[in-house]
Amino acid sequence: MGKPITGETESRYVKRNGSFCPFCESTDISSDSPELMDDGVEAVVSCSKCGESWTDYRLAGIVEA
């Protein structure tokens, strides 16, 4: 098992557009087909190096209130 996801790790993951595993930092990751939600996209992502998986949420857009 890789290191736990901290707030700092989550921040780097988001800034780098989810391009690495937040547990072991490998870039050997893959995801299932994204699922559209009302407010964005959800996909399960897994790491080939450490075997961990996580759910990635992406904002689809914003609208003026």
N, C-alpha and C positions, 0 to 999 in steps of 0.2 A: 504494500500500500504506500502511496506517495505521501507527501507532506499535506497537512490540512490546508484548506483554502482560507486565507486571511483576507481582511478588507483590502490590504495592499495588493495581494495577488489578484483579487477580483477587479480592482481598479486597473491594473496592468492588462488583464485579460480583455476588459472592455475597450481600453485605449488601443489595443492591438487587434481589435475586431475578432476576438476569439480564435486567434491563429496558433495557439499552443495549449497544451494540457495544463490546467491550473494545479495539478498534483505533482507532476514530475518535469514540467516545462518542455516536453518533447513536442515537436511539430508534426509527428506522425499520428494525426487524429483524423477521424471520419465521423460523419453524422448520417442519421436516417433521413428520410424525406421530411422536410419541414411541414409542420401543421399550422395552417392559418387560424388565427384567433381574432376576436373582435379588435384587439388593440395591438396586435403584432404577430410574430411568428415564433413558434416553439420547436426545438429540435433536440433530440437526444444525441449527444456526442460521446464518442469513446476514444480511448488512447490505445494504440497498438503496442506501445512500449510497456506501460505499467498496468494496463487492463482496467483502469478506472473509467467510469462514465459519469456524465452530468447532463443536466438540462440547460440549454442555452435559450435565452429569451431575447428577441430582437423587437424593438419598437418599429412599427410599420409607418408611422407618420403622426402628425398632430393636426388638430383643427382648432380654429379660433372659437373661444367660448362665447 
